[in-house]
Amino acid sequence: MREINPRPRSAASHVSRAAALLRRVGAALLLLAVGPATSAVASVAAQVPAAATTGAGANIQRKVLANGLEIIVAPSEGVPLATIELVVKNGAFTQTPEYAGLAHLFEHMFFKANDAYPEPDAFMDRAASLGAAFNATTREELVSYYLTVVADSVRGGMEFLNAALRGAQFREDELRREKVVVLGEYDRAESSPWFRLDERIGRQLWGAFWSHKNTIGDRSVIQNVTPEQMRTIRDLYYVPNNSALIVAGEVRAEEIFRVAEEVFGSWPRGADPFTKAPVPPVPPLTKNLGVIVEEAVNAVTVQIQWHGPSASKDEAATFAADVYSDVLNQPTSRFQRNLVESGLWQGVVVNYYTLNHVGPITVSGQTSPERLRDALKALDAELAATLEPGYFTAEELEAVKANRAVTTAFGEERASENAHTIGFWWSVIGLDYHLRYINEMAKQTPAQLQAYARRYIVGKPRITGVMLPEGAKARLRLTEQELAGLGVTP
């Protein structure tokens, strides 16, 4: 792949760009600094446009074509490059057990022989002539394909994506070769000491829904894949009314809309895939369970998971979840002082992963075998303490909100990163959620954080998994039944 050297920008343009970014960050910080506790804040929040707190979100323009394809343009200045990203609502969440891992394998087959470029060399030659760097990713609730080109090659980039999208041949020889590549990825993942812990916790956490969360999939399913299964995935999910085209970088929205219509406008609308193949509900977690694995490691790794909010069913809790996690992860927080500075834990991290079909809440950390029981009891006591009045201070909340505002604004400065972020949120919950994110974060109060913890964490069913050094389970006389109840608050 040849290296692209962007044309130089003047010093004045760099200064202007930095000033514009600081103004956007300043708008977010102003809203956060006022604080959400008074009626005056509601007035200020109403006067500040939602996009003003999300950096490049202020420039986002959208259009839906007649076939249902949504076009999202995020213009920016500075480097004459553009990232073109096609996002499809596919991914693990659409997988029945007999398709476990095939959303990912389909992603690998996307940039293979197609009607426009029937030979691999022709396909790669066209990518080289565009100066394109291209890749793809599969996640729980989306699959995305993206390439970065010089800004004046956007049409060529769209045509390149369109050829792969609509003319895929799924040749037997290429599928055999790519299956080996994907199984190699599976082997590398399986060789990690964390693989068995993650898989066993995942199976317990999601139960019958496991195939809908298992992105890497099932080895036997991948080994026995057929071209017909690839075509089934394409025909069901790869339709314009289940997809979005995102273009971020030094582009003009009007031109992108026009070119997108010309390139993708003839792509025929399909049936709603989720009417035809509805995603089943996530079965609730009804009891505490323990998971113990032993590996060739020295420290004890702990991973505790709960069912968290569904972004579409409890949107408000997703914002509280992020602020809750951010506060507890601050090195100076009471949570970290009582658990890490005490010496019981070498480190503890709290996280919520926003998803539409129930995002997991995870608390993970490391300790020593001898301290494991005491560490778990202290962790649970500290989580319960987050419900106490005064646990969260106004200063802590404002600090983490401001940090989110700044990191969001800077993240949107890079076109490729901005396109990925837009694509993720479009697929999981909708772009409007992303555009309102910083505003909603700014509204969070200690009471909302505690309501979230009360509803989803403290005293709620969970999976407690530990990875022990070899032989430690017998030495500690630890059982999975005991582990399930260790430190659990009634």
C-alpha positions in Angstrom: 0.0 0.0 0.0 1.6 3.3 -1.0 2.0 6.0 1.6 -0.2 9.1 1.1 1.5 12.4 1.8 -1.1 15.1 2.6 -0.5 18.5 1.1 1.0 21.0 3.6 -1.3 23.4 5.5 -0.3 26.9 6.5 0.6 27.8 10.1 -2.4 30.1 10.1 -4.8 27.2 9.3 -3.3 25.2 12.2 -3.9 28.1 14.6 -7.4 28.6 13.4 -8.2 24.9 13.7 -6.8 24.7 17.2 -8.8 27.8 18.2 -12.0 26.2 16.7 -11.4 23.1 18.7 -10.8 25.0 21.9 -14.1 26.9 21.3 -16.0 23.6 21.0 -14.3 22.2 24.1 -15.0 25.4 25.9 -18.7 25.2 25.1 -18.8 21.8 26.7 -16.9 22.9 29.7 -19.0 25.9 30.2 -22.1 23.8 30.3 -20.4 21.4 32.7 -19.1 24.2 34.9 -22.5 25.7 35.5 -23.6 22.4 37.0 -27.0 20.7 36.7 -28.4 21.4 40.1 -30.3 24.7 39.6 -33.0 26.0 37.4 -30.5 28.4 35.8 -28.7 25.3 34.4 -31.8 24.1 32.5 -32.0 27.5 30.9 -28.3 27.4 29.9 -28.6 23.8 28.6 -31.6 24.8 26.5 -29.6 27.6 24.9 -26.6 25.5 24.0 -27.2 23.3 20.9 -26.6 19.6 21.5 -24.1 19.5 18.7 -22.1 22.3 20.2 -21.0 19.9 22.9 -19.9 17.1 20.6 -17.2 18.8 18.5 -17.6 17.7 14.9 -21.2 16.8 15.6 -22.0 20.4 14.9 -21.1 19.8 11.3 -22.8 16.4 10.7 -25.3 16.4 7.9 -27.6 13.4 7.1 -29.8 12.3 4.2 -31.8 9.1 3.7 -32.0 7.8 0.1 -35.2 6.4 -1.3 -34.0 2.9 -0.8 -33.5 3.5 2.9 -29.7 3.9 3.0 -28.7 6.7 5.4 -25.8 8.9 4.3 -24.0 10.7 7.2 -21.3 13.3 6.4 -18.9 14.7 9.0 -16.9 17.4 7.2 -13.6 18.6 8.7 -10.5 20.5 7.6 -6.8 20.1 8.1 -5.8 17.0 6.1 -7.1 16.3 2.5 -8.2 12.8 3.3 -11.6 11.2 3.7 -12.7 8.0 5.4 -15.6 6.2 3.8 -17.3 3.7 6.0 -20.2 1.3 5.3 -21.9 0.1 8.5 -24.4 -2.8 8.6 -26.6 -3.9 11.5 -25.2 -7.4 11.6 -22.5 -8.7 13.9 -22.8 -11.3 16.7 -26.2 -10.3 17.9 -27.8 -11.7 14.7 -26.2 -15.1 15.1 -28.2 -18.2 15.8 -25.9 -21.1 17.1 -25.5 -22.6 13.6 -24.2 -19.2 12.4 -21.9 -18.5 15.4 -18.8 -16.7 14.0 -20.1 -16.3 10.4 -20.8 -12.6 10.7 -17.0 -12.2 11.2 -16.2 -14.7 8.4 -18.5 -12.8 6.1 -16.5 -9.6 6.9 -13.3 -11.4 5.8 -15.0 -12.4 2.5 -16.2 -8.8 1.7 -12.9 -7.7 0.1 -12.6 -10.7 -2.2 -13.5 -11.5 -5.8 -16.6 -9.7 -7.1 -18.2 -9.1 -10.4 -16.3 -5.9 -11.0 -12.9 -7.3 -9.9 -13.2 -11.1 -10.4 -9.5 -11.8 -9.7 -7.7 -10.9 -6.4 -4.9 -9.1 -8.2 -7.4 -6.8 -10.0 -9.0 -6.0 -6.7 -5.8 -5.1 -5.0 -4.5 -3.2 -8.0 -7.7 -1.0 -7.8 -7.1 -0.4 -4.1 -3.5 0.6 -4.8 -4.6 3.0 -7.6 -6.9 4.7 -5.2 -4.1 5.0 -2.6 -6.6 3.3 -0.3 -6.0 1.9 3.1 -8.9 -0.4 3.9 -10.1 -2.6 6.7 -13.1 -4.0 8.4 -14.3 -5.0 11.9 -17.0 -7.1 13.4 -18.5 -6.3 16.8 -21.5 -7.4 18.8 -24.0 -5.2 17.1 -22.4 -4.1 13.8 -20.1 -4.9 11.0 -18.2 -2.0 9.3 -16.0 -1.7 6.2 -13.9 1.4 5.7 -11.2 2.8 3.6 -9.3 6.1 3.7 -8.4 7.9 0.5 -7.3 11.3 -0.7 -10.3 13.5 -0.6 -10.6 13.8 -4.4 -10.9 10.0 -4.7 -14.1 9.7 -2.7 -16.2 8.6 -5.7 -13.7 5.9 -6.5 -13.8 4.8 -2.9 -17.5 4.6 -2.9 -17.5 2.6 -6.2 -14.9 0.3 -4.7 -17.2 -0.4 -1.7 -20.2 -0.8 -3.9 -18.5 -3.4 -6.0 -17.6 -5.5 -3.0 -21.0 -5.0 -1.5 -23.2 -5.9 -4.4 -21.1 -8.2 -6.6 -19.5 -10.6 -4.1 -19.0 -14.1 -5.6 -18.1 -16.1 -2.5 -15.9 -18.4 -4.5 -15.2 -21.8 -2.9 -11.5 -21.5 -3.2 -11.4 -18.1 -1.5 -13.8 -19.3 1.2 -11.5 -22.2 2.0 -8.5 -20.0 2.2 -10.2 -17.4 4.4 -11.6 -20.0 6.7 -8.1 -21.0 7.5 -7.2 -17.3 8.3 -10.2 -17.0 10.6 -9.4 -20.3 12.3 -5.9 -19.0 12.8 -7.3 -15.9 14.6 -9.4 -18.3 16.7 -6.2 -20.3 17.6 -4.4 -17.1 18.6 -7.3 -16.0 20.8 -7.6 -19.5 22.3 -3.9 -19.5 23.2 -4.4 -16.5 25.5 -4.7 -17.4 29.2 -7.8 -15.2 29.4 -9.7 -17.0 26.6 -11.1 -19.8 28.8 -12.1 -17.4 31.6 -13.9 -15.0 29.2 -15.7 -17.9 27.4 -16.8 -19.6 30.5 -18.1 -16.4 32.1 -19.8 -15.4 28.8 -21.6 -18.7 28.6 -22.9 -18.3 32.2 -23.7 -14.6 31.8 -25.7 -14.9 28.6 -27.1 -18.5 28.7 -29.1 -19.3 25.6 -28.2 -15.9 24.1 -24.5 -16.8 24.0 -24.2 -17.1 20.2 -25.6 -13.6 19.9 -22.7 -12.3 22.0 -19.9 -14.6 20.8 -18.2 -12.6 18.0 -15.4 -15.0 17.5 -17.9 -17.8 17.1 -17.8 -21.6 17.2 -14.9 -23.5 15.7 -17.0 -26.3 14.1 -19.4 -23.8 12.6 -16.5 -21.9 10.9 -14.9 -25.2 9.7 -18.1 -26.3 8.0 -19.2 -22.9 6.5 -20.7 -22.9 3.0 -21.0 -20.3 0.3 -24.8 -20.6 0.7 -24.5 -19.4 4.3 -22.6 -16.3 3.1 -25.3 -15.5 0.6 -28.0 -15.9 3.3 -26.2 -13.4 5.5 -25.9 -11.0 2.5 -29.4 -11.3 1.3 -30.9 -10.9 4.8 -28.8 -8.1 6.4 -26.9 -6.4 3.6 -29.7 -4.3 2.4 -29.7 -0.4 2.2 -32.5 0.0 4.8 -30.2 -1.8 7.3 -27.1 0.1 6.5 -25.4 3.5 6.7 -22.7 5.2 4.6 -20.5 7.5 6.6 -18.0 9.9 5.0 -15.7 11.9 7.3 -12.9 14.2 6.4 -12.3 17.1 4.0 -15.5 16.8 2.0 -18.6 18.8 1.2 -21.9 17.3 2.2 -23.8 18.3 -1.0 -21.3 16.6 -3.2 -21.2 13.4 -1.0 -25.0 13.2 -1.1 -25.0 13.5 -4.9 -22.3 10.9 -5.5 -23.8 8.5 -3.0 -27.1 8.7 -4.8 -25.4 7.9 -8.1 -23.4 5.0 -6.7 -25.8 3.4 -4.2 -29.2 4.7 -5.3 -29.9 1.6 -7.4 -29.2 -0.8 -4.5 -32.7 -2.4 -4.0 -34.4 -2.0 -0.6 -34.9 -5.3 1.2 -37.3 -6.7 3.8 -36.7 -5.6 7.4 -34.2 -8.3 8.6 -35.5 -8.1 12.1 -39.0 -8.8 11.1 -37.9 -11.7 9.1 -35.4 -13.0 11.8 -36.2 -11.3 15.1 -33.4 -11.2 17.7 -34.7 -13.1 20.8 -34.7 -11.4 24.2 -31.8 -11.8 26.5 -32.7 -14.3 29.2 -32.4 -12.7 32.7 -29.6 -13.7 35.0 -31.4 -15.3 38.0 -28.6 -16.3 40.4 -25.0 -15.8 41.3 -22.6 -18.2 39.7 -18.8 -18.8 40.1 -16.2 -19.7 37.5 -12.7 -20.9 38.3 -10.0 -21.6 35.7 -6.3 -22.3 36.3 -3.6 -21.1 34.0 0.2 -20.6 34.0 0.0 -17.2 35.6 1.3 -15.6 38.8 -1.4 -13.2 40.0 -5.2 -13.8 40.4 -7.4 -12.2 37.9 -11.0 -11.4 38.9 -13.8 -10.6 36.5 -17.3 -10.0 37.8 -20.1 -9.3 35.4 -23.7 -8.2 35.6 -26.4 -7.6 33.0 -26.4 -3.8 32.5 -28.9 -1.5 30.8 -30.2 -2.0 27.3 -29.6 1.3 25.5 -33.1 1.4 23.9 -35.0 0.3 27.0 -33.2 2.3 29.7 -31.3 5.0 27.9 -31.0 7.2 31.0 -29.1 4.5 32.9 -26.4 4.3 30.2 -25.3 7.9 30.9 -25.3 7.3 34.6 -23.3 4.1 34.1 -20.5 5.9 32.3 -20.2 8.6 34.9 -20.4 6.0 37.7 -17.6 4.0 36.2 -15.5 7.2 35.5 -15.7 8.4 39.1 -14.8 5.0 40.6 -11.8 4.6 38.2 -10.3 8.0 39.2 -7.0 7.2 41.1 -8.0 9.6 43.9 -11.5 8.2 44.4 -12.6 6.7 47.6 -13.2 3.4 45.7 -9.5 3.2 44.6 -8.1 4.4 48.0 -10.0 1.8 49.9 -9.3 -1.1 47.5 -5.9 -0.4 45.9 -4.1 1.8 48.3 -5.1 -0.7 51.1 -3.0 -3.3 49.3 -5.9 -5.8 48.8 -6.0 -5.1 45.1 -3.2 -4.4 42.7 -5.7 -2.6 40.5 -9.5 -2.5 39.9 -11.4 -1.2 36.9 -15.2 -0.6 36.5 -16.8 -0.6 33.1 -20.1 -0.5 31.3 -20.3 -1.4 27.6 -23.2 0.3 25.9 -25.2 -2.1 23.8 -28.8 -2.3 22.7 -29.2 -5.9 23.5 -28.1 -5.6 27.2 -24.6 -4.3 27.7 -22.5 -6.0 30.4 -21.2 -4.3 33.5 -17.7 -5.5 34.4 -15.5 -5.0 37.5 -12.1 -6.5 36.9 -8.9 -6.5 38.9 -5.9 -8.4 40.1 -4.9 -9.6 43.6 -2.9 -12.4 45.2 -4.2 -15.9 46.0 -3.9 -15.3 49.7 -5.8 -12.1 49.6 -8.6 -13.2 47.2 -11.3 -13.8 49.8 -10.7 -10.6 51.6 -10.3 -8.6 48.4 -13.7 -9.8 47.2 -15.4 -9.0 50.5 -13.9 -5.5 50.5 -14.9 -4.9 46.8 -18.5 -5.9 47.5 -18.6 -3.7 50.6 -17.3 -0.7 48.6 -19.8 -1.2 45.8 -22.6 -1.3 48.5 -21.1 1.9 50.0 -21.7 3.7 46.7 -25.4 3.9 47.7 -24.5 5.9 50.8 -25.3 9.7 50.9 -22.2 11.7 50.1 -20.3 8.9 48.5 -20.0 10.9 45.2 -19.0 14.5 45.5 -19.9 17.3 43.1 -16.2 17.9 42.4 -15.7 14.3 41.3 -18.7 14.4 39.0 -17.7 17.6 37.3 -14.1 16.5 36.8 -15.1 13.3 35.0 -17.8 15.0 32.9 -15.2 17.6 31.8 -12.8 14.9 30.9 -15.4 13.1 28.7 -16.2 16.4 27.0 -12.6 17.0 26.1 -11.7 13.5 25.0 -14.9 13.4 22.8 -14.0 16.7 21.1 -10.4 15.6 20.4 -11.6 12.1 19.2 -13.8 13.8 16.6 -10.8 15.7 15.2 -9.5 12.5 13.5 -11.7 11.7 10.5 -11.2 7.9 10.7 -11.9 7.7 14.4 -14.9 10.0 14.0 -16.3 7.7 11.3 -15.9 4.6 13.5 -17.6 6.4 16.4 -20.5 7.6 14.3 -20.9 4.1 12.9 -20.9 2.4 16.2 -23.6 4.6 17.7 -25.7 4.7 14.6 -25.9 0.9 14.7 -26.3 0.4 18.5 -28.8 3.1 19.4 -28.9 5.8 16.8 -26.8 8.9 15.9 -29.0 11.2 18.0 -27.7 9.5 21.1 -24.2 10.3 20.1 -25.0 13.9 19.4 -26.7 14.3 22.8 -24.1 12.4 24.8 -22.1 15.2 26.4 -25.2 17.1 27.3 -26.8 14.1 28.9 -23.5 13.3 30.8 -23.6 16.9 32.1 -27.0 16.3 33.7 -26.0 13.3 35.9 -26.3 13.7 39.6 -25.2 11.5 42.6 -28.8 10.3 43.0 -28.9 9.1 39.4 -25.6 7.2 39.8 -26.9 5.6 42.9 -30.2 4.6 41.2 -28.2 2.9 38.5 -26.0 1.0 41.0 -29.1 0.0 43.0 -30.9 -1.3 39.9 -28.1 -3.1 38.2 -25.2 -3.8 40.6 -25.6 -3.9 44.3 -27.3 -7.2 45.4 -28.1 -8.2 41.8 -27.2 -11.6 40.2 -23.8 -11.8 38.8 -21.0 -14.1 37.5 -17.8 -14.0 39.5 -14.9 -15.5 37.6 -11.3 -15.9 38.7 -8.2 -17.1 36.9 -5.8 -18.7 39.4 -2.2 -19.9 39.2 -2.0 -23.6 38.5 -2.6 -25.6 41.8 -4.0 -22.6 43.7 -7.6 -23.9 43.6 -6.7 -26.9 45.7 -4.3 -25.0 47.9 -7.0 -22.4 48.7 -9.8 -25.0 48.9 -11.9 -22.8 46.8 -15.0 -24.0 45.1 -17.2 -22.3 42.4 -20.1 -22.5 44.8 -18.2 -20.6 47.5 -16.9 -18.1 45.0 -20.4 -17.3 43.8 -21.4 -16.2 47.3 -18.1 -14.5 48.4 -18.7 -11.0 49.6 -22.2 -10.9 48.1 -24.4 -8.2 49.6 -27.9 -9.6 50.5 
